[in-house]
Amino acid sequence: MNGAVLALLATLVSVIPSERSESRDLHFAPPITLRVDATDVERAIFRVSETIPVTRPGALTLLFPKWVPGNHAPTARIERLAGLVVRAGGKRLQWLRDPVDMHAFHVVVPSGTSALDVSFEYLSATSESDGRVVMTPEMLNLQWFSLVLYPAGLAAREIAVDPTVTLPDGWQLTTQLDVAARSGATVRFEPVDLEMLIDSPIFAGRHFRRFALDSIRGAPVFLDVVADAPQYLEAPSDVIDAHRRLVAEAGKLFGPPPFRRYVFMLALTHEMGSIGTEHLASSENTRPPDYLSDRQLGALLPHELTHAWNGKARRPRDLWSPDFNAPMRNSMLWLYEGQTQFWAFVLSARSGLMTHDEVMDVFARLAARHQSEPGRSWRPLRDTGNDAIMTRELIDEPWPSWHRALNDSYTEADLVWLETDGLIRERSAEKRSLDDFARTFFAGGGERASLYDLHDVVATLDRVQPYDWSSFLAARIDSTAPSAPADWLRRSGYRLIFTDTPTAAFAEHERRTNRVDLGSSLGVVLRGGSSGEVSEVLWNSPAFDAGIVSGATILSVDDDRYDSERLLAAIRRNRDGSNPIRLVVKNRGRERAMTIDYRGGLRFPRLERVGGVPDRLGALLTSPRPPRTSTSASGP
């Protein structure tokens, strides 16, 4: 070990804490100058240079962001940082990575130094097997949390940054940042604090089009699209009109916006990796190239727009942190994500992005899934939010119906909020609904997050409609039970039933997701077509009992080569037990013949009206009249 490294170690040993202290709200001026060269799209390399002001000599720690807002997890890829060089006055300094925190780099600042010059490359993924692709020859998704080092000990909102990006020639970009100047392919933005910078990613591309949507209380909203090819930028007028109605319906639901303008950043692509991530005044979204032309629009954009109010302007207290390296906690994802997903489906129906039948089919599928989910017997809904931290990213679990997963914080919580809406409508004699909660709870947020906890949620629900909301939420969020609550749908005027033929919306969902969903019957979900590949097996189902696992392949059904229609026919034939289903299944190179005597027939979920109960679900999915001036209530 050379003398310079030994000297650095000696200097730093006394200042490396076992746990980094919380950031302090101190003003850090002048700003960090951050320059990003994003022109190497063939090799997917971002080249970064920074000038970081320093105020005194001695030990300094530079941090690479770790905890990514919207991911709810420490997902920033420090292993992709390469070529790090730190200089002071042109002289190269030795740096030392923290032996415990891999996102921290220690340097000793020489006397007389006013700024450090830092450079590195960020080696983004070049294929899906290497991670999410963010750069292609046609477009890119620039995320600042991957492209900045910042000094420890300061709150992110008190660190000013002067950012510049250079794009390939002829490319256009979209972001919520304000442009200060543009010279050719180089764009300089107005200085912002680090918190706002990381909340302001960029989409850019060779093929770009902007659609002006509606405004919310004077705040314009845009749909900015980049695409793999120019033909994907063409959009029927009714599709754009549906997006305009989405904006109008969100304004009616939530009231004043927390942004001065909003941008849906949308990539229509098979090349760049999938994303749907929220920000205060923008969102990162990817959809298939034909999204604008096939009129199957879905709930992604409504979900991310809702997050401007729920998640950004208002945020769970334990999901806020002073910087991007302090841990976050996910105890309230059932509201942050669950209610956001609920409103996404409601807004999709109200705006026409989805039909009422499509949204009702979603609720039927979710109810079918969760009413028989065995994992509910041991794992409460609140705990599923921790999966983001445990797994670092959404991954396929081998037994999701038993283990449960982060997705339940969206889907089962979705049903909790559906039940809540029905309960409010029932007890208020149809005078109030969850709309009143949203209009009250999410009011008043702005560029600085307004923090909430469970007490705030319960207090607002009680203001809208008095009830024992603490017990209600505890029973659904924190308890375990072998079966789901019975009132998810009944209070909304419906019940879950099963028939031997799928609804049109269910069949279309299977087609678009390329799957055969037999989860409510045989207990297996397969890839579509004739591959026979098993993507999921439900715990304790007939398929589970037969020893089928995800990743296996069904080769034959009743001695004929597998295809999905043969499997469906075999399930129908054994209703009376006279023709047990014979399969040959291959797993890990081994083939095994098996017989499954399942007699329940095909079971596809759908909703059926309940007599004597108002159609509250229909009312929920319909655009409401303008809100009253008060949401307070003293009783039903």
N, C-alpha and C positions, 0 to 999 in steps of 0.2 A: 504494500500500500504506500503510495507516494506521500511526500510531506504535506502537499496542499490538501489532500483528502483527510489526513490525520488532523491537520489544523482545523479544518471545517468540522470534523466530528467533535473535536474538543470544544469548539465554540458552541455547537448546537446541542450537545448532550444535556446541558443545563437548562435549555430553553424548550426542548421538546416535551410538551405535556403528555401525561398518560391519556387524558381526554381533553380535546380542544374546548376552550371556554366559549360561552355564547357570544355572538357578535354584539358589539355595542353600536348604538346609533350615533356614529361620528361622521362628520362631513369630510369627504376625501376629495380634495381639490389640489391641482387642476385635474381634468378628466384623464382616464386611461385612453390612449389613442389605440384603436383596434382596427387593423386592416386585414381583410380576408380576400385572398385570391381564389376564386371559385371557377377558374377557366379550365382546369384539367379534368374535364368531364369524361374523357376516355378512360383515364386511370382512376377516376373517382377520388381524387386527392384534393383536400382543402389545404391551402398554405396560409399560415397565420403569422402576423407580426404585431407586437404590442409595444407601446412605450408606457411603462407603469411608473408614475411619480412616487418618490419615496421621501419621507420627511426627516429621517435620521439614519445614521449608520448602525450596523449591528445585525442581529439575526432577524430574518424576515421569512414568513411562510407564504407561499403562493398555492392557491387551491384551484383544482380543476373541479367544476361542479359535479356533484354525486347524486343528490336527490332531485328528481325531475318532476316538477309540478304537472299534474295531469296523468302521470304514470304511477303516482302514489308509491314510488319505490326508488331504490338507488340504482337506476338503470343506465346512467351515463357511462359510456364505454371508455374508461381510462386506458385500457390496453390498446386503444387505437391511436393514442397520442404517440408521436415519434419525432425524432430529430430535435429534441428540446435543447435550445441554446439560450443562455442568459448572459448578457453583457452589461457592463457599466463603463461609460466613457470609452467605448470601443474595446475594452479589455474583457475577455471571456472569464466568467466566474464559474467556480465549481458549484454544482447543486447536489443535494442529497435527498432522495425520496424518503419519506417517513417510513420507518420499518413496520408500523402498524396500519396507518392510514395511507393506502396506496394513491389517494387523490391529492396528497400534500407534498410539496417540494420545498425544501429549506435552502436558503442561501444566506450568505453574510454580505451585507451591503457595505462597501468601502466608505471611508470618510470622504466628505466632499461630493458625494453622489446625489444628484437630484432626481434621477430617473433610471430605471432599468429598461434595457431593450431585450425583449423576449421574442423568440421565434420557434415555431414547431409546425409539423404537419399533422393533419388528422386524416387517417387512412380509412375512409369509409368503405362499406361492404361493396364488393364487385359482383356478388351473386347472392341469391336467397339463402344458400347454405351457409353463408358467412354472416348473416344478419340482415337487417332491413336495408335495402338499397335506397339511397337518398340522392344519387347522382346517376343520370343516364345521358347519352348524347343529345337528348331532346329536352330534358328538364332537370331541375334539382329542387331539393328541400333543404334549405340552410337553417340549421338549428343552433342558435348562439351558445347553448350550454355545452356544445362540443368544441367550441372554438375560442375559449377565453380562459385565461388564468387570472385570478384576482387575489388581492392581499387578505390574509386572514385577520380576524379581529375587528372587522367593520361590518355593519349591516349592509346587505345588498342594495337597499334603497338609498344609501348614503354614498355609494360609489358611482361617480359619474363616468360615462363612457362616451367617446366620440367615435362612432363606427363608420367604416367604409367597406364596400364590397365591390369587387371587379368580376363581372360576368363575361361569358362568351359574347363575342360581337353579335349584335342583332337580337339578343335576348331581351325580353321584358320581364319585369318582376312585380310582385304584389306583396305588401306587408302593411302592418298598421303603423310602422314608423313614418315620420315625416321626412321627406327628402329635402336636404339643404342645398345640394348642388349635384349636377350630373355632367360628366365630361366623357363623352364616348361611352365605353362600357363600364366606367367606374362611377359608382353612386355613393355620395357621402350623405349620411343622415344627420338630422339634428341630434345633438347630444341628449342622452337619456340616462337615467340611473340603471344600474345593473339589473335590478328586479324587473323593470319595464323592458329592458333589452331582451332578456331571456324569455319574456312573455310575448315577444314580437318576432316570430320566425319569418322566413321568406320562402315563397314559391317563385320560381323563375323558369322560363322556358322559351324555346324557339317558336312555339305555336301558342298564342295567347289571345284571350278575348275577355272583355269586361262587359257584364250585364248590370245595369243599374236597376236595383230592386226598389222596394218601398222605403220610406223613412219612418223612424219611430221618434215622435216628438221632435222633429227637425234633425235627427241624426241619420244621415244616409247609410244605406246598406248596399253592398255590392257583392256580386257573384263573379269572382275572377278565376278564369279557367285556363290551365295549361294542359296540353294534350300530346299524346304520342304522334299524332298526325293532324293536319289542319281540318280534315273532314269531320272530326269528332267535335269541333267547336260549333257546329250548326245545331240550332235548338228550335223545336217547334214553339210557337208563341204560347200555347197553352201550358207547356212545361215551365216556361219562365213565369207565366202568370201564377202558377201554383207556388213557386218560390216567393213571388211577391206577396201572395196571401199568407204564406208562412210568417213573413216579417210582420205583416199587419196583425195576425193572430197573436204572435208573441207580444207585441206591443199592448194589445188588449188584455192579455193575461197578466203580464208582469208590471205594466206601467212604465214609468220613465226609465230610459236606458242608462246603464252605467258607463256608456261609451259615447264619444262625440261622432264616431263613425264606426262601421263594422264591415269586415271583409270575410266572406266565405272564400278561403283559398282552396281551390278544388283541382286536383290532378286526375285527368281521365287517362288511365294508363294500365298496361299489363307489365310495364318494365320497372317502374319505381315501386318500392314496397308500400304495403297497405298502412294507412294511419287514419285515426280520427281523434284529434287532440284539441282540447279547448284552450282558449286564451280570452283575456278580457274583451278585446276588440277585434278578434279574428279567430279563425280555426283552421287547422290543417286537416284536409280531407282527401281521400283517394276513393275513386269509384272506377268500375270498368269503363272502357272507352266509349261504349254506347249508352252511357247513363242518360244523356240528354235526349237521345232519340228513341229509346225503347219504353219510356214512360213508366218504368218500374223504379220509383225514386227512393222509397224506403225512408227510414227515420234517422239516418246518420246526421244530416245537416240540422234538423230540429233538435237533436240531442246536443250538438255542440253549441248551437245558439242559446239554448236554455242555460248552458253552463256559464254564459256571461253573467247571469244573475245568480245562479246556484253553483257555486264553486269558485268563482272569481271575485265578483263584487261582494258576495257573502260566502264565507268559507268556514268549515269546521275549525274550531280553535286549535285542535291538535294536528291539523294539516297545514297550518301556517308555520313557517320558521324564518328566522332573521336572515339566513343566507341559504345557499344551495348545498351546504355540507352538514347542516344540522338535521338530525333525523326527523322524519314526519311520522305520524301515526294515523291509522285508518279506521278508528273506532266508529266513525259516522258515515262510512261509504254508503250505508243503506239509505241515507238521505241525499248525500252528495251525488251518488250515481243512481241509486234506486229511484228517487223521485225525478231526477233528470230524465231517466229512461221512460218513466211513466208519462211525463209531459211530452217527450219526443213522439210517442205514439198518439197522444191526444192531439197535439199540434199537426201531426201528419194527417189525421182524419179531418180536422177542422179546415185545413188548407187545401186538401185534395192531393197531397203528395202520396197518400195511400187512401184506398177506399175504406168505408166503414167495415165492410166484410173482411178485408185484409187485416185490419186492426183487431176485430173481434176474433179472427182466427189466431192471431198472435196470443191474445189472452187465453184462448182455449188450449193452445199448445203449452203455454207456460203453466197453466193450472194442472194439466195432465202430467206434466213433468214433475211438478213439485208436490202434488198430492200423494205421490207414491215414492218419493225420494227417500230411500232408507237412511241416507246420511243425516237427515234431520233428527234422527233418534239420538245422535251423540254430539253433533256439532251445531251450535247456535248460529243464526244468520250473521250476527255481528262479527263473529270470528272469521267468517269467510273473507272479510276485507283484508285480513293479514296475509292472504295468499300472494298479493302483489309484492309484499316485502320478502316473503319466504322464497318465492320462485323468481323474483326480479322481473319477470315478464309473463304475459299470458302464454301458457303452454298447455298442451294436451295432457290431461291426467289419465292414467290407465283405467281408473275406476271412478269417474267423476260423480256418479250417483251415490257413492259411498263416502268418498273423501270430501266431496263438495269442493267448490272452488270460488275464485274471485267473481266469476260470472253470476253467482247467486246473489251477490250484493246488488246486481242490476235486476235480475229476473224475478227472484222471489220477492225482493223488496218492491218491485213493480206491482205485484199483486197486493202487497200490504197497503200501498197507496190507493189502489183501486178500491179496496175494502174501506179505507178511511174516507174516501169520497162518498161512497154509498152510505156510510154511517152518518156523515154530516148531513147529507141530503135527507135521510130518513128522520133524524132527530130534529131537524129544523123545518119539517114539513115542506121540503123542496125549496126553501128560501135561500139556503146557503150551500156551498160546495167547497171542494178543495181549491177551486179558483180563488176563493176569498182568502184562504191561507196563503197562496202564492202571492197574491196582490199585497198582502200585509207583510209577510215574512221577508220577502225579497226587496221591499221598498227601501230606498235610502242608501244602497250600496254605491260605491264609486271606484275611483282608480286605486284607492287603498282599501284592502279587503276589510270588511266588517265581519268580525268573528262571532260564531255562535256555538252553542253546545246543546245538549239534550234539554236542559231547563228552558232554553229559549224556544225550542220547538214545541214543547208541551204547553208553554204559556201562550204561544200564538194560536195553537189549536184550540185551547180553552177559550181564548178571546173570540174566535170564530164560532165555536159551538161548545158550550160547557159539557164535559164528559170526563171520565177517569182515564185520560189519555196516558198517564204514566203506566198504569197497569196494562192498558191495551198494547202499548208499544213494547213493554217488557215481555209480555206473553209472546209476541211475534219476533222480537229482535234477540232476546237474551235467553229464551227457554228452548228446551229440546222436547221433541214429541215424536212418536212413531208415525203420526199422520199430520197433514196440514190442517190449518183452521178451516172450518166448514163454511165460513161466511165470506170468503174472498169474493165470490160472484153473486151469492144469493141477494145480498143487500143491493146489488146493482140491477136486479131483476132477471137474473139468468142462473142456469145451473150447467154443469159440465156433464155431457153425455158422450157415449162412444157408439159409432156406427161402423158397418163393414165397408163403407165407401168414404173416401176422403172428401172434404169440401174442395171446391174449386181453388180456393186460396191455399189450402194445404198442399194440393197437388202441384200448384204453381211454385210454392216454396220449395218443394222437393226437387222440381226441375231446375230451378235457379241455383240451388245449393248443391246439386248433383248428389243427392242422397236418397236412400230408401229408409224411411223412418218407421220401424216396427217396434219402437220402444214401448208402446202400450200393449203389445201383444206378445210376440216372441221375446221381446226384451233386447233387441239388437238394432243398431243403425248401421247401414252399409253405404258404400259409395254407389252412386247411380250407375245405370247401364249394366253391363255383363261382367264387370271385374270381380264381383263377389268379395271385395275387400271389406273387412269389418272395421268400422271406425269407432264404435262404442258398443259395449255390452253393459246392460243395467244389472246392478248388484241383486243377487237372489232371484233373477228372472229365469225362465226356462232355458234361455241360451247360456246363462251363467252356470246353471246346474249341470248343463251338458259339457262344460269345460271350454266353451268358446271364449276367446280373448280378443281384445282390440289388436289389430295388426294381422290377424289370421285371414285366410281366404277360403270362402266356401267354393269348392270345385264343382260339386254336383248336388242335385236335388232329386230324390227318388230315382236315382240311377241315370238321370239326364244331366247334361252339362248345365251349370248354373246360369240362369238369368233371373232377374227380379220377378218377372211375371210367373215363372215356374215356382218360385218360393211362395209367392202370394197364393197361388192355386193350391199348393200343398197344405198351407195353413187352413184354407177353406175346407179341403177334403176331410180333414181330421176333426171336424166339429163333433162327430159322434164317437171318436176314438177308434174307428175302423181302419184308419190309414195313418199310423204314426209317421212323422216326418223323418225321412232318411237323408242324411247329409254326409258328404265327404269333405273334411276340413283340413286345410294345410296350414301348419304353423311352424316356423323355424325349420323349414325343410322337411318336416315329417307330416305324413298324411294319416288321418284317422277317420274311420267310419263311425257314425253315431246315429242313434235314433232318439227323437224328441217327441214324447207323447203329449204335446200341448193341444188342448181342446177348446181354448177360448175364442178361436176365430180371429178375424181381423178386427182391430179396434182403432178407429181414427177419431180424435177428439173434435167436438164442436160444441157451440153454446146453444142452449134452448131456453126460450122465455119461461119465466116462472109466473104463474097466474097470481093475481092479487098484489103484485109488487110493481110499482111504476118502472118504466124502462129508463132507469137512471144511467145505464151505460150508454144508451142512445143519446140521452141528454148531454152526457159528458163529452161525447164525440162530436157534438154539434156546436157550432160557433155561438156563444152566448150573447145575450143582449148586453148593451153597455153596462158596466158595473155601477152599483149604487155608491153613494158617497161614504157610507159607513159600513164596516164589517163587524162591528161589535155586536154582541148578543147577550141577553140575560137568560135565555132559555129557549126551548123549542117553540 
